[in-house]
Amino acid sequence: MISKAFARSPFGRIKQMPYYDSITLLPLFYIFFDYLFRFSGGNALLVQLWDELALIFFISLIAFDFDSRHLPKWWKVPTALFFLSGIAGIAASGYFGRSTLDGYRLIYQPILWGIYFIRIFSKEESRKKAIDILIITGTFISLHAIAQIVFKVPMQGNWVDTTDVISLRAFSVLGSPNSLGSILIMHIGFLAGLIWAEKDKGKKAVYVFCELTALAALYFTYSRGAMLALAGAAVIILLVKNRRLLLYLSFAGTGLLLLVDKGAYRFYNLVSPDTISNMLKDGRLSKWAYALGEFIKNPAFGKGYGQFGGSIAIKYGITDFYTDNFYLKTLVENGLFGLVAFLLFAGYFIYKFAGESDNRIQMGISIALIAFLLHNFVDNLYGIPVLTFYYYIYFAMGISLIKHAPKEVA
C-alpha cells in the first residue's frame, strides 16, 4: 500500500526520472546554495529555512523507498543514543522555549543529512559520483580563495590582528577565513586518503594537484587554528599507521613554515606579549576563563541548549559573544553529561574508521574528521551549518565504505 502511494506521489514520479540518482546528490553542492541564499537579498525567512526545507524534501524522497537491508546496522545504536542523550539533557537542564529547540537542532539536525547520505552512498555509483563532486567542489573553493589573494579582494570583516603583518586573508564563499580553513582541512584530509589509495598514476596526479591547490588555499587563510588542527590530526593517524611518513612530513612541514615569512610570523606572533595581553583583555582567553566560571555553576547538565556563547544565544539576546571554543560552550550549555556524550559519539565512529587499516581512504576520512574536531578547540565551528554538513558527509562516506568498499577504492 505504501509503495503504491509513494509511486503515485510527486516523490515517486521524481524517482522514476532518468536522472534520479544525480538529483539525490544535489545537496553536495550545499556550500553554493548556502552562499546564494545568504547573499541573494531574498526573503529573510527563506534564507533561514532553506536548509531545513531541503532536508525535509530529500529525506521524504527516500523515506518510503528505504530498504534497510542495504545499510550497515552497527551505526544505528550509537546514533540513536546520542539523539536520546540530547533529549535527556533538555529534561535535566530545562526547556527555555525556542532557544532550546534551536540549540538542540543546531547540534543534531546535521546528523540527519549524514543518515540521508548513508542511504545514498549504499549505491557504489552514487558514492563514486559523490567523491568526484567533493573533489571538484573543494578544488573550486581552493582556486577561488587563491584568486582572492592574487586580485587583492577585500575581506568582509575584521579578520586581521592589530599586530599582524598581513592585510588580506582568503575567505572564498564562506565569508570567514577560519570557516574556509575548516572546510579545507576536511577536504585536504579526504584527498590525502584518495592519493594514498589510488593506483592509477593519472588519477593520482590529479589528486596531488588538487591537494597542493587546497594546501595553498589553506595557507592563504592564515588560519593558525586550521593549520594546527590539520597537523594534529595527521600526527594522530600517522603515529598509529605510518610513523616513517610522519617523520618525513614533519620535516617538510617545519621547513615550509620557516621559509614562508608571513605564515611563520603569525605563529610567532601568537605567543608575543601583545597578543597574549589582547587575548586576556577581551580575546579568547578572557572568554574561556568566563566560560569555565559559568560551567562550575552547573557542571553536570549545564545551562541548557542555546543558552551560552554561540549563534543561538546571540540570536535570542542571551549572550553577546562567541565562546571561540565549541567544547567549552558545550560544557556550559550541556555540562559534563553533554560533552562526554558528544565525544563518545564522535570518537566511536573515528575509532571504527581508523580501525579499517586496509582501507586507506578511511585514513583520510579519519584525518578530516579529527582535524575538524580539533579546530573546534579554538572556534565554535560546529555551530556553522555548512561546516557540520560536510563533516557529516565524510561521516556518511566512512560508514558506507566499511560495508561496501573493497580494501582499496580506485
C-alpha positions as CSV (number, residue, x, y, z in Angstrom):
1,M,0.0,0.0,0.0
2,I,2.8,2.5,1.0
3,S,4.9,1.6,-2.1
4,K,1.9,2.2,-4.4
5,A,1.0,5.5,-2.7
6,F,4.7,6.5,-3.0
7,A,4.7,5.7,-6.7
8,R,1.7,8.0,-7.3
9,S,3.1,10.8,-5.2
10,P,5.4,13.6,-6.6
11,F,8.3,11.9,-4.9
12,G,7.5,8.7,-6.7
13,R,7.4,10.5,-10.0
14,I,10.8,12.0,-9.3
15,K,12.2,8.6,-8.5
16,Q,11.1,7.4,-12.0
17,M,13.2,10.2,-13.7
18,P,16.3,9.0,-15.6
19,Y,18.5,11.4,-13.5
20,Y,17.1,10.4,-10.1
21,D,20.4,9.3,-8.7
22,S,22.0,12.6,-9.7
23,I,19.1,14.5,-8.1
24,T,19.8,12.7,-4.8
25,L,23.4,14.1,-4.9
26,L,22.3,17.8,-5.3
27,P,22.8,18.5,-1.6
28,L,26.5,18.0,-2.0
29,F,26.5,21.5,-3.5
30,Y,25.3,22.8,-0.2
31,I,28.1,25.4,0.1
32,F,27.0,27.1,-3.1
33,F,23.3,27.0,-2.2
34,D,24.2,28.5,1.2
35,Y,26.1,31.3,-0.5
36,L,23.3,32.1,-2.9
37,F,20.7,32.3,-0.2
38,R,22.8,34.3,2.2
39,F,23.8,36.9,-0.4
40,S,20.8,36.9,-2.7
41,G,18.9,39.6,-0.7
42,G,15.8,37.5,-0.9
43,N,13.1,36.7,1.7
44,A,14.7,36.6,5.2
45,L,12.5,33.7,6.3
46,L,13.6,31.6,3.3
47,V,17.2,32.4,3.9
48,Q,16.8,31.0,7.4
49,L,14.7,28.0,6.5
50,W,16.0,26.8,3.1
51,D,18.3,24.1,4.5
52,E,15.5,22.7,6.7
53,L,13.2,22.6,3.7
54,A,15.8,20.9,1.6
55,L,16.4,18.3,4.3
56,I,12.7,17.6,4.6
57,F,12.4,17.3,0.8
58,F,15.4,14.9,0.3
59,I,14.5,12.8,3.4
60,S,11.0,12.5,2.0
61,L,12.4,11.5,-1.3
62,I,13.8,8.3,0.1
63,A,11.6,7.8,3.2
64,F,9.1,5.4,1.5
65,D,11.7,3.7,-0.6
66,F,14.0,2.8,2.2
67,D,15.4,-0.7,2.1
68,S,17.4,-1.1,5.4
69,R,18.9,-4.4,4.2
70,H,21.4,-2.5,2.1
71,L,22.5,-0.4,5.1
72,P,25.1,-1.2,7.7
73,K,23.5,-1.6,11.1
74,W,26.3,-1.0,13.6
75,W,26.0,2.8,13.4
76,K,22.3,3.0,14.4
77,V,22.5,2.3,18.1
78,P,25.2,4.9,19.0
79,T,23.5,7.5,16.8
80,A,20.1,6.8,18.4
81,L,21.7,7.0,21.9
82,F,23.3,10.4,21.0
83,F,19.9,11.8,20.0
84,L,18.4,10.5,23.2
85,S,21.2,12.0,25.3
86,G,20.2,15.4,23.9
87,I,16.6,14.9,24.9
88,A,17.8,13.7,28.4
89,G,19.9,16.8,28.6
90,I,16.9,19.0,28.0
91,A,15.0,17.2,30.7
92,A,17.8,17.7,33.1
93,S,18.8,21.3,32.4
94,G,15.4,22.7,31.5
95,Y,13.4,23.9,28.5
96,F,13.5,27.5,27.6
97,G,11.4,27.7,24.5
98,R,12.6,28.4,21.0
99,S,16.2,29.0,22.1
100,T,16.3,25.4,23.5
101,L,14.8,24.0,20.3
102,D,17.1,25.9,18.1
103,G,20.1,24.9,20.2
104,Y,19.2,21.3,20.0
105,R,18.5,21.5,16.3
106,L,21.9,23.1,15.7
107,I,23.7,20.1,17.1
108,Y,21.5,17.3,15.9
109,Q,20.0,18.3,12.6
110,P,23.2,17.9,10.5
111,I,23.3,14.2,11.6
112,L,20.1,13.7,9.6
113,W,22.0,14.8,6.5
114,G,24.6,12.1,7.4
115,I,21.8,9.5,7.7
116,Y,20.4,10.5,4.3
117,F,23.8,10.1,2.7
118,I,24.4,6.7,4.3
119,R,21.4,5.6,2.3
120,I,22.6,7.3,-0.9
121,F,26.2,6.1,-0.6
122,S,24.9,2.5,-0.4
123,K,25.0,2.6,-4.2
124,E,28.6,2.3,-5.4
125,E,27.9,4.5,-8.5
126,S,26.4,7.3,-6.3
127,R,29.3,7.0,-3.9
128,K,31.9,7.4,-6.7
129,K,30.0,10.4,-8.2
130,A,29.9,11.9,-4.7
131,I,33.7,11.6,-4.4
132,D,34.1,13.4,-7.7
133,I,31.7,16.2,-6.7
134,L,33.5,16.6,-3.4
135,I,36.9,16.9,-5.2
136,I,35.6,19.4,-7.8
137,T,33.8,21.5,-5.1
138,G,36.8,21.6,-2.8
139,T,39.2,22.4,-5.7
140,F,36.9,25.2,-7.0
141,I,36.8,26.7,-3.5
142,S,40.6,26.5,-3.3
143,L,41.2,28.2,-6.6
144,H,38.6,30.9,-5.7
145,A,40.5,31.5,-2.4
146,I,43.8,31.8,-4.2
147,A,42.3,34.2,-6.7
148,Q,41.1,36.4,-3.9
149,I,44.6,36.9,-2.7
150,V,46.0,37.4,-6.2
151,F,43.5,40.0,-7.0
152,K,43.5,41.5,-3.5
153,V,39.8,41.1,-2.8
154,P,39.0,43.0,0.4
155,M,37.7,41.0,3.4
156,Q,34.1,41.2,4.6
157,G,35.1,41.6,8.2
158,N,37.9,42.4,10.6
159,W,39.9,39.1,10.4
160,V,43.4,40.6,11.0
161,D,45.1,41.3,14.3
162,T,46.4,44.7,15.1
163,T,49.9,43.3,15.4
164,D,49.7,41.3,12.1
165,V,51.9,41.8,9.1
166,I,49.2,40.6,6.7
167,S,46.3,42.7,5.4
168,L,44.4,40.1,3.4
169,R,43.1,36.6,4.2
170,A,41.2,34.3,1.8
171,F,37.6,33.5,2.7
172,S,36.1,32.3,-0.6
173,V,32.3,31.9,-0.5
174,L,32.2,31.3,3.3
175,G,32.8,34.9,4.4
176,S,35.2,33.9,7.1
177,P,38.9,32.7,6.7
178,N,38.5,30.4,9.7
179,S,35.4,28.8,8.2
180,L,37.2,28.4,4.9
181,G,40.2,26.9,6.7
182,S,37.9,24.4,8.5
183,I,36.3,23.1,5.3
184,L,39.7,23.0,3.6
185,I,41.3,20.8,6.3
186,M,38.5,18.3,5.8
187,H,39.0,18.4,2.0
188,I,42.7,18.0,2.4
189,G,42.4,15.0,4.7
190,F,40.0,13.3,2.4
191,L,42.2,13.9,-0.6
192,A,45.2,12.5,1.3
193,G,43.3,9.2,1.7
194,L,42.4,9.2,-2.0
195,I,46.0,9.8,-3.0
196,W,47.2,7.1,-0.7
197,A,44.7,4.6,-2.0
198,E,44.8,5.4,-5.8
199,K,46.8,3.1,-8.0
200,D,46.2,4.8,-11.3
201,K,49.0,7.3,-12.0
202,G,46.8,9.7,-13.9
203,K,44.2,9.9,-11.2
204,K,46.8,10.1,-8.5
205,A,48.4,13.1,-10.3
206,V,45.1,14.9,-10.5
207,Y,44.5,14.2,-6.8
208,V,48.0,15.5,-6.0
209,F,47.3,18.7,-7.9
210,C,44.0,19.2,-6.1
211,E,45.8,18.6,-2.8
212,L,48.5,21.1,-3.4
213,T,45.9,23.7,-4.5
214,A,44.0,23.1,-1.3
215,L,47.1,23.4,0.8
216,A,48.0,26.7,-0.9
217,A,44.4,28.0,-0.2
218,L,44.7,26.9,3.4
219,Y,47.9,28.8,3.7
220,F,46.3,32.0,2.4
221,T,43.5,31.7,5.0
222,Y,46.4,32.3,7.5
223,S,44.2,30.4,9.9
224,R,46.6,29.1,12.6
225,G,43.9,27.0,14.2
226,A,43.1,25.2,11.0
227,M,46.7,24.6,10.2
228,L,47.5,23.3,13.7
229,A,44.3,21.1,13.6
230,L,45.3,19.5,10.3
231,A,48.8,18.9,11.6
232,G,47.5,17.4,14.8
233,A,45.1,15.1,13.0
234,A,47.8,13.9,10.7
235,V,50.1,13.2,13.6
236,I,47.4,11.2,15.4
237,I,46.7,9.0,12.5
238,L,50.2,8.6,11.1
239,L,51.6,7.9,14.6
240,V,49.5,4.8,14.6
241,K,49.6,3.9,10.9
242,N,52.8,5.1,9.3
243,R,55.5,6.7,11.6
244,R,58.1,6.9,8.8
245,L,55.7,9.1,6.6
246,L,55.0,11.2,9.7
247,L,58.7,11.8,10.1
248,Y,59.1,13.0,6.5
249,L,56.0,15.2,6.7
250,S,57.2,16.7,9.9
251,F,60.5,17.8,8.4
252,A,58.8,19.1,5.2
253,G,56.1,21.0,7.1
254,T,58.5,22.6,9.5
255,G,60.8,23.7,6.7
256,L,57.9,25.2,4.7
257,L,56.7,27.1,7.8
258,L,60.1,28.6,8.4
259,L,60.6,29.5,4.8
260,V,57.3,31.4,4.3
261,D,57.7,34.7,6.2
262,K,54.1,35.8,6.7
263,G,52.7,32.4,7.7
264,A,55.6,31.9,10.1
265,Y,55.2,35.3,11.6
266,R,51.6,34.7,12.5
267,F,52.6,31.6,14.5
268,Y,55.5,33.5,16.2
269,N,53.1,36.4,16.9
270,L,50.7,34.0,18.7
271,V,53.0,33.9,21.7
272,S,54.0,37.6,21.7
273,P,53.3,39.7,24.8
274,D,51.0,42.0,22.9
275,T,48.9,39.1,21.5
276,I,48.6,37.4,24.9
277,S,47.7,40.7,26.5
278,N,44.9,41.3,24.0
279,M,43.6,37.7,24.4
280,L,43.5,38.2,28.2
281,K,41.8,41.5,27.9
282,D,38.9,40.8,25.5
283,G,40.0,37.9,23.4
284,R,39.8,34.1,23.6
285,L,41.5,33.6,26.9
286,S,39.1,36.0,28.7
287,K,36.1,34.3,27.1
288,W,37.4,30.9,28.1
289,A,38.0,32.0,31.7
290,Y,34.4,33.3,31.9
291,A,33.1,30.1,30.4
292,L,34.8,28.0,32.9
293,G,33.3,30.1,35.7
294,E,29.8,29.6,34.2
295,F,30.5,25.8,33.8
296,I,31.3,25.5,37.5
297,K,27.9,26.8,38.4
298,N,26.2,23.8,36.9
299,P,28.8,21.2,35.9
300,A,26.6,18.1,35.5
301,F,24.0,19.2,32.9
302,G,24.7,22.9,32.2
303,K,22.5,25.9,31.4
304,G,20.7,24.2,28.6
305,Y,20.8,24.2,24.8
306,G,21.2,27.6,23.2
307,Q,21.9,29.4,26.4
308,F,25.5,30.4,26.1
309,G,28.3,31.7,23.9
310,G,27.0,30.7,20.4
311,S,24.9,31.9,17.5
312,I,21.6,30.8,19.2
313,A,22.3,32.6,22.4
314,I,23.3,35.7,20.5
315,K,20.2,35.4,18.3
316,Y,17.9,35.4,21.3
317,G,19.9,38.1,23.2
318,I,21.0,35.7,26.0
319,T,24.8,36.4,25.4
320,D,26.5,38.9,23.1
321,F,29.7,37.0,22.3
322,Y,31.1,33.7,20.9
323,T,33.0,31.4,23.2
324,D,35.5,30.6,20.5
325,N,35.7,27.0,21.8
326,F,32.9,24.6,20.9
327,Y,33.8,22.2,23.8
328,L,33.7,25.0,26.5
329,K,30.4,26.2,25.0
330,T,29.1,22.6,25.3
331,L,30.4,22.3,28.9
332,V,28.5,25.4,29.8
333,E,25.3,24.6,27.9
334,N,25.2,20.8,28.4
335,G,27.6,20.1,31.3
336,L,29.9,17.1,31.6
337,F,27.0,14.9,30.5
338,G,26.6,16.6,27.2
339,L,30.3,16.9,26.4
340,V,31.0,13.2,27.2
341,A,28.1,12.1,25.1
342,F,29.3,14.1,22.1
343,L,32.9,12.9,22.5
344,L,31.8,9.3,22.8
345,F,29.7,9.6,19.7
346,A,32.3,11.3,17.6
347,G,35.2,9.2,19.0
348,Y,33.4,5.9,18.4
349,F,33.0,6.5,14.7
350,I,36.5,7.8,14.2
351,Y,37.8,4.7,16.0
352,K,35.8,2.5,13.6
353,F,37.0,4.4,10.5
354,A,40.7,4.4,11.6
355,G,40.4,0.7,12.5
356,E,39.9,-0.1,8.8
357,S,43.6,-0.4,8.4
358,D,43.3,-2.0,4.9
359,N,41.3,0.9,3.5
360,R,43.5,3.9,3.0
361,I,40.6,6.2,2.1
362,Q,39.3,5.7,5.7
363,M,42.6,7.1,7.0
364,G,42.0,10.2,5.0
365,I,38.4,10.4,6.3
366,S,39.7,10.0,9.9
367,I,42.2,12.8,9.4
368,A,39.4,15.0,8.0
369,L,37.0,14.4,10.9
370,I,39.7,14.7,13.6
371,A,41.0,17.9,12.1
372,F,37.6,19.5,12.2
373,L,37.1,18.4,15.8
374,L,40.5,19.7,16.8
375,H,39.8,23.1,15.1
376,N,36.7,23.4,17.3
377,F,39.0,23.9,20.3
378,V,39.6,27.5,19.1
379,D,36.3,28.3,17.5
380,N,32.5,27.5,17.5
381,L,32.7,25.8,14.1
382,Y,30.3,23.0,14.9
383,G,27.6,25.7,15.1
384,I,28.1,26.7,11.5
385,P,25.6,24.6,9.4
386,V,27.7,24.5,6.2
387,L,30.7,23.1,8.0
388,T,28.8,20.5,10.0
389,F,27.0,19.4,6.8
390,Y,30.3,18.5,5.2
391,Y,31.6,16.9,8.4
392,Y,28.6,14.5,8.3
393,I,29.1,13.9,4.5
394,Y,32.6,12.5,5.3
395,F,31.0,10.7,8.3
396,A,28.5,9.0,6.0
397,M,31.2,8.2,3.5
398,G,33.2,6.5,6.2
399,I,30.2,4.4,7.3
400,S,29.3,3.4,3.8
401,L,32.9,2.4,3.0
402,I,33.1,0.0,5.9
403,K,30.3,-2.1,4.4
404,H,30.5,-1.5,0.7
405,A,34.1,-0.7,-0.4
406,P,36.9,-3.1,-1.2
407,K,40.1,-2.8,0.7
408,E,41.4,-0.1,-1.7
409,V,39.0,2.0,-3.6
410,A,40.1,3.3,-7.0
